[in-house]
Amino acid sequence: MKQLLPSLLILLLFTGLPAYAAIKGEPVDYSANGVTLKGYLAYDTDIKGKRPGVLVVHEWWGHNEYARKRARMLAELGYTALAIDMYGDGKNTGHPNEAKKFMMAVINNMAVAEARFMAAQTFLKTQHTVDTDKIAAMGYCFGGGIVLAMARAGVDLDGVASFHGSLATKTPAKQGIVKAKLLVVHGEADQFVSPEQVKDFKQEMENAKVDLEFVGYPGVQHSFTNPEADQFAKRFGIPVAYDKTADEDSWKTLQDFLKRIFAD
């Protein structure tokens, strides 16, 4: 009986554990116009065959661990995800002043932004795990604005999801140009996006007859999906705050959105 106890304990231990996906995450390099871009590719090695691909665009801080974490979370859902680099050479920062400089350098030259985004999309499509006919993009903060800009430009995407992203634009969507379905999740207490901008955005998408799902969270501030937001607010006095409920709800909404757009 004593000899059987260790075996029984091992059996109980392992049968009581949940099955974890075999997620592989690795740094990858690609380029656009001679600039090296440092991304992060994540997928489940236990899944056989091709699956939809999702591009993840970072916040204004740059390509960092938060973007990579979201890529791994997408891989756990069965997608191949690429956390992309919009600044070049993997630049990132923890200070808002430098983050603003990085961001404005890209926003002020949208031709460069589009070239870097398209280079990431092309790279993702070359992966053996990716169904090239099923590609979506999602972004946070700066990244949310970028994916919306790509949708407005008519980039061939099944869907685009923006989390607390910028909504204003100098190049509004036009009917017949936008190919992607849109999901926008927004904190209604976001001090970086005015109620007027929200109203104008919704009207813009209605005029362009875009398939838009817009989710607003009352009392929720900018950067509500990032657990580090509270630290940034305390350190730099910027109006950002993590909201666990909105974070978890918006992630569930994203999952439903991805299932919908890839089911077609």
Sequence and secondary structure as in RCSB ss.txt:
>XXXX:A:sequence
MKQLLPSLLILLLFTGLPAYAAIKGEPVDYSANGVTLKGYLAYDTDIKGKRPGVLVVHEWWGHNEYARKRARMLA
ELGYTALAIDMYGDGKNTGHPNEAKKFMMAVINNMAVAEARFMAAQTFLKTQHTVDTDKIAAMGYCFGGGIVLAM
ARAGVDLDGVASFHGSLATKTPAKQGIVKAKLLVVHGEADQFVSPEQVKDFKQEMENAKVDLEFVGYPGVQHSFT
NPEADQFAKRFGIPVAYDKTADEDSWKTLQDFLKRIFAD
>XXXX:A:secstr
 TTHHHHHHHHHHHHTS     EEEEEEEEEETTEEEEEEEEEETTS S EEEEEEE  TTBS HHHHHHHHHHH
HTT EEEE  SSSTT B S HHHHHHHHHHHHT HHHHHHHHHHHHHHHHTSTTEEEEEEEEEEETHHHHHHHHH
HHTT   SEEEEES     SS   TTT  SEEEEEEETT TTS HHHHHHHHHHHHHTT  EEEEEETT  BTTT
 TTHHHHHHHH  SB   HHHHHHHHHHHHHHHHHHHH 
